[in-house]
Amino acid sequence: MTEIIGVRFKNAGKTYFFSPGGQKLSPGDRVIVETARGIECGSVAIPNRLIDDGQIIAPLKGIIRRADEQDLQVVEENARKEKEAFKVCQQRIAARGLEMHLVDVEYTFDGNKILFYFTADGRVDFRELVKDLAGVFRTRIELRQIGVRDESKMLGGLGICGRPFCCSTFLGDFQPVSIKMAKEQNLSLNPTKISGTCGRLMCCLKYEQAAYEDLIRTTPKVGAAVVTSDGPGVVTEVALIQGLLKVQLEANPDAAPSVYPRESVKWGRDLARGRRGKGEKGERPADGRRN
């Protein structure tokens, strides 16, 4: 077991593990750490905790120090510089006629690198733009092309539910979402109803998927043969959440389907088990001999 803290560099960004170095830290504390991008200032998202060594990517780096007043002033100054850099970059993009949309600008804490995030429909040759920006800011410049989901995460906004985007408030990583989830949840396949502001499938389709998969495993499908308290029949309609089945009874095929709770019908293995219990011809009893 290893003691760690979790540090986040954005409000809804990914959480990274660091060694606390013997310090007791609380959520919200600001710390200075070394990352692959250089020296960064982040917020503690996970306080001191012991976790299995298998969850750690070695070597585990330690924090450099708690952020003091001077460090926080540097963060505020970098935020001001980012706004200026954003305007300059937009002007340079327009001057060169590049088909790209600038989304965000980030200064590293130590000021050794400026990252410009942008979206574009295709590949963009921004080599001359990098030279322009390097000449203005006299530091390392990095341009990163991001997708529309990352753009929504950075910019934020309100979803069709009326609440702030999940990705910009609490989702650390994007989860894979597929049209199969919408089908299994019996949602309208109209793209405007199951897509987020970013134009991709809504992240919230993932939230209830495990529950739907469990219900699907324990519920007979439409067309399945079942046995009810009124005799055998065939399922014609399923209400997964309510746990109700409409069954067309064999004894009365011309009548309207009857409604039964999912737990009250036998189907699949339960039905086969019942037949074996009755010693149906051709089935093997428990001792392995044929009837």
Secondary structure, DSSP 8 states (H G I E B T S, - for coil): -EEEEEEESSTT--EEEEB-TT----TT-EEEEEETTEEEEEEEEEEEEEE-GGGS-SS--BEEEE--HHHHHHHHHHHHHHHHHHHHHHHHHHHHT---EEEEEEE-TTSSEEEEEEE-SS----HHHHHHHHHHH-SEEEEEE--HHHHHHHH--B-TTSSB-HHHHT-SS-----HHHHHHTT----HHHHB-TTSSB-GGGGTTHHHHHHHHHTS--TT-EEEETTEEEEEEEEETTTTEEEEEETT-TTS--EEEEGGG-EEHHHHHHHHHHTT-TT---TTS---
